[in-house]
């Protein structure tokens, strides 16, 4: 006779537990893999920029306003570089992921960086380095100089028109 009564619930099978655990494990590993890809992309971007004559001043700067991937100097210009790395080539460049909101966060963090390092008189430019890096292939690097202008952290309000009586 079966050890379990027909109406008693059976314990979950080992294969169901393994499936659940593997899905949970995959959930926690996916960001780590993309994080590693991003770090590798930043190293490739730094090497590329050095070869182009940039001097790397700082990298992975975390500030309350946001994060700066690479802070570089080209000539006398402070260049803040956002690096975007993707594995698969798609219809859009990885640079398209730098939205207006992301640009505002980068500008806010840059203002804090400038204040903290007393660089108030510096000219600043924002570049994007987009890297597409398929498995077992060389990375494709796209460098957009002056990719976006300064953005205010708060969108400007509608000007009020004085009312005359």
C-alpha positions as CSV (number, residue, x, y, z in Angstrom):
1,X,0.0,0.0,0.0
2,X,1.1,3.6,-0.7
3,X,2.7,5.3,2.3
4,X,0.5,8.4,1.7
5,X,-3.2,8.3,2.0
6,X,-4.9,9.2,-1.3
7,X,-6.4,12.4,0.2
8,X,-3.3,13.5,2.1
9,X,-1.1,16.1,0.4
10,X,2.2,14.9,-0.9
11,X,5.5,16.7,-0.2
12,X,6.9,18.6,-3.1
13,X,9.1,16.5,-5.3
14,X,12.8,17.1,-5.4
15,X,12.7,18.2,-9.0
16,X,10.2,21.0,-8.2
17,X,12.5,22.2,-5.5
18,X,15.5,22.1,-7.8
19,X,13.5,24.1,-10.4
20,X,12.5,26.7,-7.9
21,X,16.0,27.0,-6.5
22,X,17.6,27.2,-10.0
23,X,15.2,30.0,-11.0
24,X,16.0,31.9,-7.7
25,X,19.7,31.4,-8.3
26,X,19.4,32.7,-11.9
27,X,17.5,35.7,-10.6
28,X,20.4,36.7,-8.4
29,X,23.1,35.8,-10.9
30,X,21.7,37.9,-13.8
31,X,22.5,41.3,-12.4
32,X,26.0,40.1,-11.4
33,X,26.7,39.0,-15.0
34,X,25.5,42.4,-16.4
35,X,27.4,44.2,-13.6
36,X,30.6,42.3,-14.7
37,X,30.0,43.2,-18.3
38,X,29.6,46.8,-17.4
39,X,32.9,46.8,-15.5
40,X,34.6,45.2,-18.4
41,X,33.1,47.7,-20.7
42,X,34.4,50.6,-18.5
43,X,37.9,49.2,-18.6
44,X,37.8,48.9,-22.4
45,X,36.4,52.5,-22.6
46,X,39.2,53.8,-20.3
47,X,41.8,52.1,-22.4
48,X,40.3,53.5,-25.6
49,X,40.1,57.0,-24.2
50,X,43.7,56.9,-23.0
51,X,44.8,56.0,-26.6
52,X,42.8,59.0,-27.8
53,X,44.8,61.3,-25.5
54,X,42.4,61.6,-22.6
55,X,43.8,61.5,-19.0
56,X,41.6,59.4,-16.7
57,X,41.1,61.3,-13.4
58,X,38.5,59.2,-11.7
59,X,36.2,56.2,-12.3
60,X,33.1,54.8,-10.7
61,X,32.5,57.9,-8.6
62,X,29.4,57.5,-6.4
63,X,27.8,60.7,-5.1
64,X,24.4,61.4,-3.5
65,X,23.3,62.8,-6.8
66,X,24.3,59.8,-8.9
67,X,27.2,57.9,-10.3
68,X,29.9,59.0,-12.8
69,X,31.5,56.2,-14.8
70,X,34.7,58.0,-15.9
71,X,35.9,61.5,-15.2
72,X,38.6,62.4,-17.7
73,X,40.5,65.4,-19.0
74,X,41.1,66.2,-22.6
75,X,43.3,69.3,-23.0
76,X,41.8,71.8,-20.6
77,X,38.3,70.3,-20.6
78,X,36.8,68.2,-17.9
79,X,35.0,65.3,-19.7
80,X,32.5,63.2,-17.9
81,X,32.0,59.9,-19.8
82,X,29.0,57.6,-19.4
83,X,29.8,54.1,-20.6
84,X,27.0,51.8,-21.8
85,X,27.9,48.2,-22.7
86,X,25.6,45.6,-24.3
87,X,26.2,42.0,-25.3
88,X,23.9,41.8,-28.3
89,X,23.8,44.2,-31.2
90,X,20.3,45.6,-31.6
91,X,18.5,48.1,-33.7
92,X,19.5,50.9,-31.3
93,X,22.9,51.9,-30.0
94,X,23.6,51.3,-26.3
95,X,23.9,55.1,-26.1
96,X,20.1,55.3,-26.5
97,X,19.8,54.1,-22.9
98,X,21.1,57.4,-21.7
99,X,17.7,59.0,-21.3
100,X,16.9,62.6,-20.3
101,X,16.5,61.5,-16.7
102,X,19.8,59.7,-16.7
103,X,21.4,62.8,-18.2
104,X,20.0,64.9,-15.4
105,X,21.4,62.5,-12.8
106,X,24.8,62.7,-14.4
107,X,24.7,66.5,-14.5
108,X,23.6,66.6,-10.8
109,X,26.5,64.3,-9.8
110,X,28.9,66.3,-12.0
111,X,27.9,69.5,-10.1
112,X,28.6,67.8,-6.8
113,X,31.9,66.5,-8.1
114,X,32.9,70.0,-9.3
115,X,32.0,71.5,-6.0
116,X,33.8,68.8,-4.0
117,X,37.0,69.2,-6.0
118,X,36.9,73.0,-6.4
119,X,36.8,72.9,-10.2
120,X,34.3,75.8,-10.6
121,X,36.2,77.4,-13.5
122,X,36.4,74.2,-15.5
123,X,34.8,73.8,-18.9
124,X,32.8,70.6,-18.9
125,X,31.7,68.3,-21.7
126,X,29.6,65.1,-21.5
127,X,30.6,62.1,-23.7
128,X,29.1,58.7,-24.2
129,X,31.1,55.6,-25.0
130,X,28.7,52.8,-26.3
131,X,30.2,49.3,-26.5
132,X,28.6,46.4,-28.1
133,X,30.4,43.2,-27.1
134,X,29.1,39.9,-28.5
135,X,30.5,36.7,-27.1
136,X,33.7,35.5,-28.7
137,X,34.1,38.7,-30.8
138,X,35.9,42.0,-30.5
139,X,34.0,44.9,-28.9
140,X,32.6,47.6,-31.1
141,X,33.2,51.0,-29.6
142,X,31.1,54.1,-30.5
143,X,32.3,57.4,-29.0
144,X,29.9,60.4,-29.0
145,X,31.7,63.6,-28.1
146,X,29.5,66.3,-26.6
147,X,26.6,63.8,-26.5
148,X,24.4,66.0,-24.4
149,X,24.4,69.5,-22.8
150,X,24.1,70.5,-19.2
151,X,20.6,69.6,-17.9
152,X,19.0,71.1,-14.9
153,X,18.1,68.7,-12.1
154,X,14.6,70.1,-12.0
155,X,12.9,70.9,-15.3
156,X,12.4,74.7,-15.7
157,X,9.0,75.9,-14.6
158,X,6.6,77.8,-16.9
159,X,7.4,81.4,-16.5
160,X,4.6,83.4,-14.8
161,X,3.3,86.4,-16.7
162,X,2.6,89.4,-14.4
163,X,-1.0,90.4,-14.4
164,X,-1.8,94.1,-14.8
165,X,-4.9,95.7,-13.5
